[in-house]
Amino acid sequence: MRIGFDAKRAFLNKAGLGNYSRNTLAGLNKYFPEHQYVLFSPEAPTRLFKEHLFFETVTPSSRIKKLFSAYWRSFQLSDEIDRQGLDLFHGLSNELPAGIHKSAVPAVVTIHDLIFLSLPGLYSAIDRRIYYRKVKYACQAARRIIATSRQTRNDLIYHLEIEEEKIDVIYQSISERFFLNHYVEEVNPVLKRYRLPREFILTVGTIEERKNQLGVLQALHRTGLGLPYVIVGKPTLYTEQIIHYAEKYQLLDRLHILTNVPDYDLPALYQQATCMLYLSHYEGFGLPIIEAMACGCPVITSSVSSLPEIGGEAALYCNPNDQEAVETMILKVVENQALSRDMSQKGKKRARVFHPEGRTEALMSFYQKVAGNG
């Protein structure tokens, strides 16, 4: 088969949708190299996506199209797709180009979440309208829809009234780097590079209100353990609230906010952390909890949205708004080494469900059915 992809996020987004796109494409190239994969992107810098050399990449061809690359991606890409002789086109990040419903090429789209509808207060009215229009069109134009969790499938049915029969739940994979053993000689340089202590609580993800890093810091402070807190993620204005709290309670020396951490440093941080807290108020998937589990890091996460579905029996769960419950969970894991070891082993087993090999096989089976080859 010759399969096309909207690969903008693979080239331009460091985390989130970028990770999904890169992991998906890398898995296809490794486990199904007999097929041809064509990447469409308004621009194709190579810094984030080293594996781009294994793919055919299509970018705007003329100077005018390069100047209006966003317009090219949204409104001219369908014509380019028709010219490429594709068997299938996959929109990897919640949208499809305008006019794709008129194309002879069957299209599928991955919908990661509908947080803008589930928690509308976190988004401006104009952003909600834009996201709604894009997602609604993609779901209508797609031959079939991939939801990254049952939670997202249910949200599609509830908010957009998509027929259940049109949606396939295919969990996303995590990078194989998280399944590799990182020995002490590899962990120590990472700790030294970021000036980190040997024991700490970790949270990975964009630093924003929905991710609730302030709630983690507050609960950790209440425990009285004195454990440092390491946050890895892209900062937003919400970061100022976290720093203000740390200043108020004299916690700045125990708060480490790391930005621009390359993916290859993350396994060492997960492995060294005492535990990973991910108290998000809503997730369509929750990639960091599986990355942590693959590295043997015990996980405490929220009992809401997709997180219990993804973490299974390997994590501990609590209401992210219940500070006392969070505090109790932290003490339970930190003070009980037997429990911590048991969670580590269960986590590694759970993470195998999200290994690229199995997830890529499921995706290829899906492609073959949609393209009429299965």
C-alpha positions in Angstrom: 0.0 0.0 0.0 0.9 3.6 -0.5 -0.3 5.5 2.6 -0.2 9.3 3.1 -0.1 11.2 6.4 -0.7 14.7 7.7 2.7 14.8 9.3 2.8 18.5 10.5 2.9 17.5 14.1 5.7 14.9 13.6 8.0 17.7 12.4 6.8 20.6 14.5 5.3 19.5 17.8 7.7 18.4 20.5 5.2 16.5 22.7 1.6 15.3 22.7 0.4 15.0 19.1 4.0 15.2 17.9 4.9 12.1 19.9 1.9 10.2 18.6 2.8 11.1 15.0 6.5 10.2 15.4 5.8 7.0 17.3 3.2 5.9 14.8 5.4 6.6 11.7 8.5 5.0 13.3 6.5 1.8 14.1 5.2 1.5 10.6 8.6 2.0 9.1 10.1 -0.6 11.4 7.5 -3.3 11.4 5.9 -2.9 7.9 8.7 -1.5 5.7 7.2 -3.2 2.6 4.7 -0.4 2.3 5.3 3.2 1.1 4.6 6.1 3.4 4.2 9.7 2.2 4.4 12.5 4.6 2.6 15.9 4.0 3.7 18.9 6.0 3.8 22.7 5.4 7.5 22.5 6.5 9.8 19.7 7.4 12.6 20.7 9.8 14.5 17.6 11.0 15.4 18.5 14.6 12.5 16.5 16.2 11.9 13.8 13.6 15.2 12.1 12.9 13.6 9.2 11.1 12.3 11.4 8.3 15.0 10.1 6.0 13.1 6.8 5.7 10.0 8.5 4.3 9.0 10.4 1.2 8.0 13.9 2.2 5.8 16.4 0.4 6.0 20.1 1.2 4.6 23.2 -0.6 6.3 23.2 -4.0 6.2 26.9 -5.0 7.3 30.1 -3.3 3.7 31.3 -3.1 2.6 28.0 -1.5 5.4 28.2 1.0 4.4 31.7 2.0 0.8 30.5 2.6 1.7 27.0 3.9 -1.1 26.9 6.4 -3.6 27.5 3.6 -1.9 24.9 1.5 -2.2 22.3 4.3 -5.9 23.1 5.0 -7.3 23.8 1.6 -5.0 22.5 -1.2 -3.7 19.3 0.3 -6.6 17.2 -1.0 -5.6 18.0 -4.6 -2.0 16.9 -3.7 -3.3 13.7 -2.2 -5.1 12.8 -5.4 -2.0 13.4 -7.4 0.1 11.1 -5.2 -1.7 7.9 -6.1 -2.4 6.9 -2.5 -4.4 3.9 -1.3 -5.2 5.7 2.0 -4.7 9.0 3.8 -4.4 9.3 7.6 -5.0 12.5 9.5 -2.9 11.9 12.6 -4.0 14.8 14.7 -7.8 15.5 14.9 -8.3 16.9 11.4 -8.4 16.3 7.7 -7.8 18.7 4.8 -10.9 20.5 3.3 -12.3 18.7 0.3 -11.0 15.2 1.2 -14.6 14.0 1.2 -14.6 14.5 -2.6 -11.3 12.6 -3.1 -11.2 9.0 -4.4 -8.6 8.3 -1.7 -10.3 6.9 1.5 -9.3 8.9 4.6 -9.2 8.0 8.3 -8.5 10.4 11.2 -7.2 9.9 14.7 -9.2 11.8 17.4 -7.2 12.2 20.6 -9.6 13.9 22.8 -12.5 16.4 22.9 -11.3 18.3 26.0 -12.5 21.6 24.5 -16.0 20.2 24.7 -15.7 18.3 28.0 -13.9 21.3 29.8 -15.0 24.3 27.7 -14.0 26.8 30.4 -10.3 26.1 29.6 -10.7 27.4 26.0 -11.7 30.7 24.5 -15.0 30.8 22.5 -13.2 31.3 19.2 -10.8 28.4 19.8 -13.8 26.2 20.7 -15.5 27.1 17.4 -12.3 26.4 15.4 -11.7 23.1 17.0 -15.3 22.0 16.7 -15.5 22.8 13.0 -12.2 21.0 12.3 -13.1 17.9 14.3 -16.7 17.7 13.1 -15.6 17.9 9.5 -12.9 15.3 9.9 -15.3 12.9 11.5 -17.9 13.3 8.8 -15.3 13.1 5.9 -13.4 10.1 7.3 -14.2 6.6 6.1 -13.4 5.5 9.7 -12.3 7.1 12.9 -9.5 6.0 15.3 -10.1 7.0 19.0 -7.1 6.6 21.2 -9.2 5.4 24.1 -12.7 4.2 25.0 -13.2 7.5 26.8 -12.5 9.4 23.5 -14.9 7.1 21.7 -17.6 7.8 24.2 -17.0 11.5 24.0 -17.3 11.4 20.2 -20.7 9.6 20.5 -21.9 12.0 23.2 -20.7 15.3 22.0 -20.7 14.9 18.2 -23.3 12.0 17.8 -20.9 9.9 15.8 -22.1 6.4 15.1 -20.3 3.9 17.3 -19.8 1.5 14.4 -17.6 4.1 12.6 -15.1 4.3 15.5 -12.2 2.0 16.2 -10.4 2.2 19.5 -6.7 1.7 18.8 -4.4 2.7 21.7 -1.3 4.6 20.9 2.2 3.3 21.4 5.1 4.7 23.4 8.6 4.9 22.1 10.7 1.8 22.4 13.3 3.9 24.3 11.2 3.5 27.4 11.5 -0.3 27.4 15.3 -0.2 27.4 17.2 -0.6 30.6 19.1 2.5 31.7 21.9 1.6 34.1 23.3 3.8 36.9 26.1 5.1 34.7 23.5 6.4 32.2 21.2 7.9 34.9 23.9 9.8 36.8 24.9 12.2 34.0 21.2 13.1 33.5 20.8 13.9 37.1 24.0 16.0 37.0 22.9 17.8 33.8 19.7 19.1 35.4 21.2 19.4 39.0 18.6 17.0 40.4 18.7 15.0 43.7 18.6 11.2 43.8 15.1 11.1 45.2 12.2 13.1 43.9 8.5 13.1 42.8 8.0 13.5 39.1 5.3 14.9 36.8 5.7 15.0 33.0 3.4 17.1 30.8 2.6 20.6 29.7 2.5 22.9 32.7 -1.2 23.9 32.6 -4.2 24.1 34.8 -5.7 20.9 33.4 -2.6 18.9 34.3 -2.9 20.1 37.9 0.8 20.3 38.8 -0.1 22.9 41.5 -2.3 20.3 43.2 0.6 17.9 43.3 2.9 20.4 44.9 0.2 21.3 47.5 -0.3 17.6 48.4 3.4 16.9 48.5 3.9 19.9 50.8 1.1 18.6 53.1 2.9 15.3 53.5 5.8 16.9 55.3 8.2 14.4 53.6 10.4 17.1 52.2 10.8 15.3 48.9 11.8 17.5 45.9 9.3 17.9 43.1 10.4 17.8 39.5 8.1 19.0 36.7 9.0 18.4 33.1 7.0 20.2 30.5 6.3 23.3 28.4 5.6 26.3 30.6 2.5 28.4 30.4 1.1 31.3 32.5 0.0 28.6 35.0 3.6 28.1 35.9 3.6 31.4 37.7 0.9 30.1 40.2 3.2 27.1 41.0 6.2 29.3 41.6 4.1 31.7 43.7 3.0 28.9 45.9 6.5 27.6 46.3 7.7 31.1 47.2 4.9 31.5 49.8 5.8 28.3 51.6 9.6 28.4 51.0 9.6 25.4 48.7 11.7 26.9 45.8 14.8 24.9 46.8 12.8 21.7 46.4 11.0 22.7 43.1 12.7 21.9 39.8 10.9 23.0 36.6 12.6 21.6 33.6 11.7 22.8 30.1 13.1 21.6 26.7 14.1 18.2 28.0 14.9 16.0 25.1 13.0 12.7 24.8 16.2 10.7 25.2 16.6 12.0 28.8 13.1 11.1 29.9 13.7 7.4 30.6 16.5 8.2 33.1 14.2 10.6 34.9 11.3 8.2 35.1 13.6 5.4 36.3 15.1 7.5 39.1 11.9 9.1 40.3 10.4 7.8 43.6 7.0 7.9 41.9 5.2 9.7 39.1 2.1 11.8 40.0 -0.2 12.6 37.1 -3.3 14.3 38.6 -4.8 15.6 35.4 -8.4 16.7 35.4 -9.0 15.2 32.0 -7.1 13.2 29.4 -7.9 11.5 26.2 -5.1 9.0 26.8 -2.3 9.9 29.3 0.9 9.0 27.6 3.3 9.8 30.5 1.8 7.3 32.8 2.6 4.5 30.4 6.1 5.9 29.7 6.7 5.9 33.5 5.4 2.3 33.9 7.6 1.0 31.1 10.6 2.5 33.1 9.5 0.8 36.3 8.3 4.0 38.0 5.3 3.6 40.3 2.3 5.8 39.2 -0.3 7.7 41.1 -2.9 9.2 38.8 -6.5 10.5 38.6 -9.6 8.4 38.8 -11.2 10.4 36.0 -11.5 10.3 32.2 -9.3 7.8 30.4 -6.7 7.4 33.0 -8.1 4.3 34.8 -8.6 2.7 31.4 -5.0 3.3 30.4 -3.3 2.5 33.7 -5.3 -0.6 34.4 -4.5 -2.3 37.7 -0.9 -1.1 37.7 -1.5 2.4 39.1 -3.1 3.9 42.2 -6.0 6.3 41.6 -7.6 9.1 43.5 -9.8 12.2 42.9 -7.4 14.9 41.7 -9.4 17.5 43.8 -9.1 15.5 47.0 -5.9 16.8 48.6 -6.1 14.4 51.6 -6.5 11.4 49.3 -3.6 12.5 47.2 -1.5 13.0 50.3 -2.4 9.5 51.6 -1.4 8.0 48.3 2.0 9.6 48.2 2.7 8.5 51.8 1.5 5.0 50.9 4.0 4.6 48.0 6.9 6.4 49.5 6.8 4.6 52.9 6.0 1.1 51.6 8.9 -0.3 49.6 7.1 -3.6 49.0 4.1 -1.8 47.5 6.5 0.4 45.4 8.3 -2.7 44.0 4.9 -4.4 43.3 3.7 -1.4 41.4 6.9 -1.2 39.4 6.5 -4.8 38.3 2.8 -4.4 37.4 3.6 -1.2 35.6 6.2 -2.9 33.4 3.7 -5.6 32.5 1.0 -3.1 31.8 3.2 -1.1 29.6 3.8 -4.0 27.2 0.2 -3.5 26.0 1.4 -0.3 24.5 4.6 -1.6 22.9 5.1 -0.3 19.3 5.0 -3.8 17.8 1.5 -4.7 18.9 0.1 -1.3 18.4 1.5 -1.0 14.9 0.1 -4.5 14.0 -3.3 -3.3 15.1 -3.0 -0.1 13.1 -1.9 -1.9 9.9 -4.8 -4.4 10.2 -7.1 -1.4 10.4 -5.5 0.2 7.3 -6.0 -3.0 5.3 -9.7 -3.2 6.2 -10.3 0.4 5.3 -8.4 0.2 2.0 -10.2 -3.1 1.1 -7.2 -5.3 1.5 -8.1 -7.0 4.7 
